[in-house]
Amino acid sequence: MAAREGNLTRLAALLPLFPHYSEIKTRLGKRKALRMFPRRLAKAKPYLVELVVSESLGVILSALERLRPRVREAYADTHVFKAVEGVLPGVTVRTEDKRSLRSGRPGVLALFNIADLAMNYYKKYGRIPPLIEGL
């Protein structure tokens, strides 16, 4: 997922709409969050540059490689940190730390949560929400 740096403040304002999937406690709450995700994502769509969801790490890394000339800073989940770092030489790559992001970079945390919900939506429905295809 990618966003322009100037849009991070706007995305931070949308953070309450995008809880991290693992932090939703009930099964009903998770189902509701996924059902509401496409409508909520429509509010964030103007601030997003690209969103790629795939089961293949190679697809994600090739999308990052395409964006590389325009990327100044990247954040990666700890599971894929080394692979992302390898694809983006010369770019500062940091890992997700919810506590520090919540206070210092809430727009980046909103991006992580959107990506997390998109991944869970994809796992449940086998597709990404129609509103974001062709983003």
N, C-alpha and C positions, 0 to 999 in steps of 0.2 A: 504494500500500500504506500502511496506517496501523496504528499500535500506540499504546497508552496509554504515556505516559512512564514510569509505574511498572513496566511490563513490559520495558523495555529491558535491564535487568540480566539478566532471565531469558533474553531473546533472545541476549544476549552469550554466555551459557554454551553456546548452541547453535551459535555461529559455526563450529566445526569441521565441523558437518554440512552447511554451506552454502558451499562454495567458490565464488568468482566463476567463471562459466562460461569466461571468457577465460583464466583462470589454470590451467585444467585442460589439461595438455600433450598427452595422447594422444587419439585419436579414440575408442578403447575406453573411456578414462576419462570422456569426455564422455557417451558412451552410457550408461555405468553410473550416472553422476550423475543423468541424466534419468530412468532407470528407477527409481532409488531415491528420487527427489524426492517422490512422493506420500506414501510412508511417513514420510519425514523431515519433511515439511510437517505431517503429523498431530501431531508433537510440538510444533511451533511454533503450531499453530492456536489454542490457548487464549489466546495472547498477542497475537493479531492482531485488529484491529477490522475491517479491510476489505482485500481484495485484488482489484484490477480489472486484467485483462489484455485489451488490445485493440490492433488495428492502427491504430485511429483516435485521434489525439491529442484530438479533441473529446470522445470518450467518457471518456477519462482526466481531462480538465479539468472535465467536468461532475461526475464523481465527487468531485473535489477541492472543487468549489464546494459540493456537498452537505455536505461535512465542514467547510467553512470556519468555522462558528461554534465548533467544538471544537478547531481547530488553533492551536497556539501557535508551532510551529516546523516548517519543511518543508525537505526536501532534494530536489534535483532534479538529474538528469543534465545535463551542460553543453549538450546538444542541445536541451533543452526548458526550460531555466532561465527565459528571458524570458517564455515563455507561462505557466509556473506562477506566476511573480511577478505577472503581470497578473491572474490569477484569485484570488490570495490577497493583496489589498492590506492593508497593516498587519501582515502576518505576516512574520517573518524567514524568508527563503528562502536556503538555502546550496547550493553545488554539492558534488558528491561528490569527496572527496579521500581516497582509500583509506589513505594513509599516516597522516594525522592522525586519521582515524576509527578505525583499528586501535588506536591508543594511547589516544585520548581518548574515543571514543564507539563501542565495539565493537558495541553493540546496534543502532545506526543502520547500521553496516556490515553486520550480519547481515540487516537489512531490505533493504538494497540488493541483497545477494547472493540473497536469497529472490526478490525481484522479478525479478532477472536470470535466475535459473533458471526461474521461472514463464514469463517471456517466451520463453525458448528451448524450454521444454516445449510451449508454445502453438504456436510455429513448427513444431516437429517433428510434433506430434500433432493440431493444429488445434482443440484444446480445452484447458481448464484441468483439472488433476487433479480427479477426482470428489470427493475429500475436502474441497475448498475451495469448491465451489459452494454458494452460500447461506451463506457465512461471515458 
